[in-house]
Amino acid sequence: MSAVLPARPRTSGLGRGGALLAALDIGTSKIACLIAARGPRGELALLGRGLQSADGLEAGEVVDLEAAEAAIRAVLQEAEEQAGQMVETVVASVGAGRPRSILLEVERPLGGRAVDETDIEAALERARAEVAGRGLTVLHRIALESRVDGGRPVEDPRGLEGERLAILVHLVAAEPEPLQTVLRCLERCHLDVRGLVAAPYAAGMGCLHEDERARGCLLVDIGAHATQIAHFAGGRLAHVDRIEMGGERITHDVAWGLQTSRREAERLKNLYGAVVWRTCDDHVRIALGQHGDSPSPAAGEIPRTRLTTIVRARVEEIFEALAARLRERGDILRARPPRSIVLTGGAAQLEGMDELAQETFGLPARIGRPRRLLAELREDEDPSLSATMGALALQLEEEPGALLPDGRRGVGDRLGRLRAWLRRNF
């Protein structure tokens, strides 16, 4: 278990003024933090970043509160030391509670008058209450389309007159207990949580371009223990899902197939892993360390062909499982089909992943890296930072209420909104 760091004292610095923005990504194998300053014209400057292994977490959920708290404190301290500032308020990207999509159509009588913001909010709240009645916590509420008196679907029904409003609502919901534990862990680190964002949603906001979200794009975030997806259509989040397979399975199979240690398998995967056959040249040899976790001289060599064969087989298995899950959700994708695929996450860095995805799904594919909202980010920035960047980018939205776990809008006090959300869901 990691040693617990000293308590982080509070500060009255930039954290409350809004100029300092901080984002956490509580992932399946790592915890990342970005701290940025927002200038007078909305520009961002990166002040600090931190990255730590996700001790005390398993599949994004807290299994050891003290170890998870220590890991979060460590990543905050790393980023804060670089920034020279201490943060109080964060937006956190989470996979805890296994977020899933629920579609509901909610109707509201109008009595011949025009639709206004109150009608939309009432419909969204009714959808949230129905899902909460099933014992789930709602992270996001998104109105996908609306109809007045059965007419053509529209994105914004405000101002339309009629007798009845129907809204198709997409709700991202999760199991409440794991979310509550994450919140408790963040509170123990003396953090005010401005919002929780479902990890695949954050990753999409962190690496997709606006035109991709508008045309229709499937974001595939391949983490260590899970692969999460977010489908965007018409500029809105239309579906999220996950399969319990990720980069750790590739590492396990490399270790087993080459009869080496997990540490050595991870090294080989990161340095030489590929899924395209052009890397398969038996004349290219890779030094293989001895079995065991202690550093040692190379114990032999293997052809890179052998490593590629193992890695490709596991990635094909992940893609096939993902394709099967998408076929199960065929009604959603048929109504709003994706036009492209973007891969992100740590395993997306394997050579040829975009080519294999295009071959498997029959759609144009690319590797998604954090969008260049910050001048300090490089063109080759680590895809595993996409969710952290998304949680940071969402704080640039005009309506901060969109960041709240239940997606409420137009309410003043942030902490009051969070307390209200906690009372409704926990």
C-alpha positions in Angstrom: 0.0 0.0 0.0 1.3 3.5 -0.8 2.2 5.8 2.0 -0.4 8.4 2.7 0.9 11.9 1.9 0.3 14.8 4.2 -3.1 16.5 4.1 -3.4 19.1 1.4 -4.3 22.4 3.0 -6.9 24.7 1.4 -6.0 27.8 -0.5 -7.9 30.8 -1.5 -5.9 31.2 -4.7 -7.1 30.8 -8.3 -9.2 27.7 -7.6 -12.3 29.7 -6.7 -11.8 32.5 -9.1 -12.3 30.4 -12.2 -8.9 31.3 -13.9 -7.4 28.0 -12.8 -8.9 24.8 -14.3 -8.0 21.3 -13.1 -9.1 17.9 -14.4 -8.6 14.4 -13.2 -8.9 11.1 -15.1 -9.5 8.2 -12.7 -8.7 5.4 -15.1 -8.3 1.6 -15.0 -4.5 1.6 -14.7 -3.5 5.3 -14.2 -4.6 8.5 -12.7 -3.8 11.7 -14.6 -4.1 15.4 -13.8 -3.9 18.5 -15.9 -3.9 22.0 -14.5 -4.3 25.0 -16.9 -4.9 28.7 -16.6 -7.6 30.4 -18.6 -6.8 33.8 -20.0 -9.1 36.7 -20.5 -10.0 35.6 -24.1 -10.6 32.0 -23.1 -7.2 30.7 -24.1 -5.5 28.0 -22.1 -2.0 27.6 -20.9 -0.8 24.4 -19.4 0.7 24.9 -15.9 1.2 21.4 -14.7 0.5 17.7 -15.3 0.8 14.6 -13.2 0.6 10.9 -13.9 0.5 8.0 -11.4 -0.4 4.3 -11.4 -4.0 3.7 -10.2 -3.1 2.1 -6.9 -6.2 1.1 -4.9 -8.4 1.0 -8.0 -9.6 -1.9 -10.1 -11.4 -1.3 -13.4 -11.8 2.3 -12.4 -13.4 1.6 -9.1 -12.0 2.1 -5.6 -11.1 -1.1 -3.9 -8.7 0.3 -1.3 -9.7 3.8 -0.1 -6.4 4.6 1.5 -4.3 3.5 -1.4 -6.5 5.3 -3.9 -6.4 8.5 -1.8 -2.6 8.3 -1.7 -2.5 7.9 -5.5 -4.8 10.9 -6.1 -2.8 13.0 -3.6 0.4 12.0 -5.4 -0.8 12.9 -8.9 -2.2 16.2 -7.6 1.1 17.0 -5.8 3.0 16.3 -9.0 0.8 18.6 -11.1 0.6 21.3 -8.4 4.4 21.5 -8.0 4.8 22.1 -11.7 2.0 24.7 -11.7 3.1 26.4 -8.5 -0.6 26.6 -7.5 -2.9 24.4 -5.4 -6.3 23.6 -6.8 -9.5 23.2 -4.9 -12.0 22.4 -7.6 -11.8 19.6 -10.2 -13.8 17.9 -12.9 -13.2 14.2 -12.8 -13.5 11.7 -15.6 -14.7 8.3 -14.2 -15.5 4.8 -15.3 -16.8 3.8 -11.8 -20.2 2.2 -11.7 -19.9 1.0 -15.3 -21.7 3.9 -17.1 -24.3 2.7 -19.6 -26.8 4.3 -22.0 -30.6 4.4 -21.5 -33.0 5.9 -24.0 -36.3 7.2 -22.9 -39.0 9.1 -24.7 -40.7 11.6 -22.4 -43.9 13.5 -23.2 -45.2 16.8 -21.8 -48.5 18.5 -22.5 -48.4 22.0 -23.9 -52.0 23.1 -24.3 -51.4 25.0 -27.5 -48.6 27.2 -26.1 -45.0 27.4 -27.3 -42.3 25.2 -25.9 -40.0 27.0 -23.5 -36.9 26.1 -21.3 -39.2 25.0 -18.4 -40.8 22.3 -20.6 -37.4 20.9 -21.7 -36.1 20.9 -18.1 -39.2 19.2 -16.8 -39.0 16.5 -19.4 -35.3 15.9 -18.7 -36.0 15.7 -14.9 -38.8 13.3 -15.4 -36.4 11.0 -17.4 -33.8 11.3 -14.7 -36.3 10.4 -12.0 -37.5 7.4 -13.9 -33.9 6.0 -14.2 -33.1 7.0 -10.6 -36.1 4.9 -9.6 -34.3 1.9 -11.0 -31.5 2.4 -8.4 -29.0 4.1 -10.8 -27.3 7.5 -10.7 -27.6 9.7 -13.7 -24.4 11.3 -14.9 -25.6 13.0 -18.0 -29.0 13.8 -19.6 -29.0 14.7 -23.3 -32.0 15.6 -25.4 -31.3 13.9 -28.8 -34.4 15.0 -30.6 -37.8 16.5 -30.0 -41.2 16.4 -31.7 -44.2 18.6 -31.3 -47.6 16.9 -32.1 -45.8 14.1 -33.9 -44.1 16.4 -36.4 -40.6 16.2 -37.8 -37.8 15.7 -35.3 -35.9 18.9 -34.4 -32.9 19.5 -32.2 -34.3 22.5 -30.4 -38.1 22.7 -30.0 -38.2 26.0 -28.2 -40.7 28.4 -29.7 -42.8 25.7 -31.4 -46.5 25.7 -30.5 -48.7 22.6 -30.1 -50.5 20.3 -27.8 -47.8 17.8 -26.8 -44.0 17.8 -26.7 -42.1 14.5 -27.0 -38.3 14.4 -26.3 -36.0 11.4 -26.9 -33.6 11.6 -23.9 -30.2 9.8 -23.7 -29.3 9.2 -20.1 -25.8 8.0 -19.1 -26.4 6.1 -15.8 -24.1 4.2 -13.4 -24.3 2.2 -10.2 -24.3 4.6 -7.3 -22.1 2.9 -4.7 -18.9 3.0 -6.7 -19.5 6.7 -7.6 -20.1 7.5 -4.0 -16.8 5.9 -3.0 -14.9 7.9 -5.7 -16.5 11.1 -4.4 -15.6 10.2 -0.8 -12.0 9.6 -1.9 -11.8 13.0 -3.7 -13.4 14.8 -0.7 -10.7 13.2 1.6 -8.2 14.9 -0.7 -9.8 18.3 0.1 -11.2 18.7 -3.4 -14.5 20.3 -4.4 -16.0 18.2 -7.2 -17.4 20.5 -9.9 -18.6 17.6 -11.9 -18.2 13.9 -12.8 -17.9 13.0 -16.5 -18.3 9.5 -17.9 -14.9 8.5 -19.1 -15.7 7.7 -22.8 -17.6 11.0 -23.1 -14.6 12.9 -21.7 -12.3 11.0 -24.1 -14.5 12.0 -27.0 -14.6 15.6 -26.0 -10.8 15.5 -25.6 -9.8 14.2 -29.0 -12.6 14.5 -31.5 -13.1 17.5 -33.8 -16.4 19.3 -33.9 -17.1 18.1 -37.4 -16.5 14.5 -36.5 -19.0 14.7 -33.6 -21.5 16.4 -36.0 -21.1 13.9 -38.8 -21.2 10.8 -36.5 -18.2 9.2 -35.0 -17.5 6.2 -32.8 -14.8 6.9 -30.2 -13.1 3.7 -28.9 -11.0 4.2 -25.8 -8.8 1.2 -25.2 -7.7 1.2 -21.6 -5.8 -1.4 -19.6 -8.7 -3.4 -18.3 -11.7 -2.2 -20.4 -12.5 -0.8 -23.8 -15.1 2.0 -23.6 -17.0 3.5 -26.5 -18.8 6.8 -27.1 -20.9 7.3 -30.2 -21.5 10.9 -31.2 -24.1 12.0 -33.7 -25.4 15.4 -34.6 -22.8 16.9 -32.3 -24.3 15.1 -29.2 -23.4 12.0 -27.2 -25.8 9.3 -28.5 -24.5 6.1 -26.8 -21.8 4.8 -24.4 -20.9 1.2 -23.6 -17.9 -0.9 -22.6 -16.4 -4.4 -22.8 -14.2 -5.8 -20.1 -11.2 -6.3 -22.3 -8.2 -4.0 -22.8 -4.5 -3.7 -23.1 -3.8 -5.8 -20.1 -5.1 -8.8 -22.0 -2.6 -8.2 -24.7 0.2 -8.0 -22.1 -0.9 -11.2 -20.5 -0.9 -13.1 -23.7 2.5 -11.7 -24.7 3.9 -12.9 -21.4 2.3 -16.3 -21.7 3.2 -16.8 -25.4 6.8 -15.8 -25.0 7.2 -17.4 -21.5 8.5 -14.1 -20.0 7.5 -11.9 -17.1 4.6 -9.4 -17.2 7.1 -6.5 -16.9 9.1 -7.7 -19.9 5.9 -8.4 -21.9 4.7 -4.8 -21.2 8.1 -3.5 -22.4 8.0 -5.5 -25.6 4.4 -4.5 -26.3 5.1 -0.8 -25.8 8.4 -0.7 -27.8 7.7 -3.2 -30.6 4.0 -4.1 -30.5 2.2 -3.9 -33.8 -0.9 -5.4 -35.5 0.1 -5.0 -39.2 1.8 -7.7 -41.2 4.4 -5.4 -42.7 6.2 -5.5 -39.4 6.6 -9.3 -39.7 10.1 -9.8 -40.9 11.8 -12.8 -39.5 15.1 -11.1 -40.0 14.1 -8.4 -37.4 15.0 -9.9 -34.0 14.0 -8.5 -30.6 16.1 -9.1 -27.5 14.1 -11.0 -24.8 14.9 -10.6 -21.2 15.0 -13.5 -18.7 11.9 -14.7 -17.0 11.2 -12.9 -13.7 10.7 -9.3 -12.7 14.3 -8.4 -11.8 16.3 -6.5 -14.4 18.7 -8.9 -16.2 20.7 -9.2 -19.4 18.9 -10.4 -22.5 18.2 -14.1 -22.4 17.7 -14.5 -26.1 16.0 -13.2 -29.2 12.7 -13.7 -30.9 11.6 -12.7 -34.4 9.3 -9.6 -34.4 6.9 -11.7 -36.4 6.1 -13.8 -33.4 5.3 -10.8 -31.2 3.1 -9.2 -33.9 1.2 -12.5 -34.3 0.3 -12.6 -30.6 -0.6 -8.9 -30.4 -2.7 -8.9 -33.5 -4.7 -11.9 -32.4 -5.6 -10.2 -29.1 -6.5 -6.9 -30.7 -8.7 -8.8 -33.2 -10.4 -10.4 -30.3 -11.1 -7.0 -28.7 -12.4 -5.6 -32.0 -14.6 -8.6 -32.7 -16.1 -8.4 -29.2 -16.7 -4.7 -29.7 -18.3 -5.3 -33.1 -20.6 -8.0 -31.5 -21.7 -5.5 -28.8 -22.4 -2.8 -31.4 -24.6 -5.3 -33.4 -26.6 -5.8 -30.2 -27.2 -2.1 -30.2 -28.0 -2.0 -33.9 -31.2 0.1 -33.5 -29.2 3.0 -32.1 -26.5 2.8 -34.7 -28.9 2.4 -37.6 -30.8 5.6 -36.6 -27.5 7.6 -36.2 -24.7 5.6 -38.0 -21.1 6.6 -37.3 -19.1 7.8 -40.3 -15.7 7.2 -38.8 -13.9 5.6 -35.9 -11.3 7.3 -33.7 -9.1 5.1 -31.4 -7.6 6.5 -28.2 -6.2 5.2 -24.9 -2.9 3.6 -24.2 -3.2 0.6 -26.5 -4.1 2.8 -29.4 -0.4 3.5 -29.8 0.3 0.0 -31.2 1.5 0.3 -34.7 -1.3 -0.2 -37.3 -4.3 0.0 -34.9 -6.1 2.4 -37.2 -5.5 0.2 -40.2 -6.9 -2.9 -38.4 -9.9 -0.9 -37.1 -10.7 0.2 -40.7 -10.4 -3.3 -41.9 -12.6 -4.7 -39.1 -15.4 -2.1 -39.1 -15.3 -0.9 -42.7 -15.1 2.8 -41.6 -12.3 5.4 -41.9 -10.2 5.3 -38.7 -7.5 7.4 -37.1 -5.7 7.6 -33.8 -7.2 10.2 -31.5 -4.8 12.3 -29.5 -5.7 15.2 -27.1 -6.9 18.2 -29.1 -4.5 21.1 -29.2 -6.4 23.4 -26.8 -3.1 23.9 -25.0 -0.1 25.3 -26.9 2.2 23.1 -24.9 0.7 19.8 -26.1 2.7 18.1 -28.8 1.3 16.7 -32.0 2.3 13.2 -30.8 0.8 13.6 -27.4 -0.1 10.4 -25.5 -3.6 9.2 -26.4 -4.1 8.0 -22.9 -4.5 11.7 -21.9 -7.6 12.2 -24.1 -10.1 11.8 -21.2 -8.1 14.2 -19.0 -8.1 16.7 -21.7 -11.8 16.2 -22.3 -12.6 16.9 -18.6 -10.5 20.0 -18.9 -12.1 21.1 -22.2 -15.6 20.7 -20.9 -14.9 23.5 -18.4 -14.6 25.9 -21.3 -18.3 25.5 -22.1 -20.5 28.5 -21.7 -22.9 26.7 -19.4 -21.0 25.1 -16.5 -24.2 23.3 -15.4 -23.6 20.9 -18.3 -20.7 19.5 -16.2 -22.9 18.4 -13.3 -23.4 14.7 -12.8 -27.1 14.8 -13.8 -26.6 17.4 -16.6 -28.7 20.1 -14.9 -28.5 23.6 -16.4 -29.1 27.1 -15.3 -28.7 26.7 -11.6 -26.4 29.2 -9.8 -24.4 27.8 -6.9 -22.0 24.9 -8.0 -21.7 23.4 -4.5 -25.4 23.7 -3.9 -26.1 21.9 -7.2 -23.6 19.1 -6.2 -25.2 18.7 -2.8 -28.7 18.5 -4.4 -27.4 15.8 -6.8 -26.0 13.8 -3.9 -29.3 14.0 -2.0 -31.3 12.8 -5.1 -28.9 9.9 -6.0 -27.4 8.7 -2.7 
